[in-house]
């Protein structure tokens, strides 16, 4: 895939490297600005099941 992208970019190696860097930065920007905020509510990272209340002292040394 990366070889295909590299072959289809215009210019010499330096120009291709700069364009590749700009494309990579654009992808990272799009992920952080649009994809990750959209996907965050769908992920279970905020579902905490350990709250420390109502335990019988298991694991606390009592």
Number of C-alpha atoms within 10 A of each C-alpha: 5 8 7 8 10 14 10 10 14 10 11 8 11 9 12 17 14 11 16 16 12 12 12 12 12 11 12 12 12 12 13 11 11 10 12 12 11 12 9 11 10 10 9 8 8 9 7 7 6 7 7 8 7 6 10 9 10 7 7 7 5 6
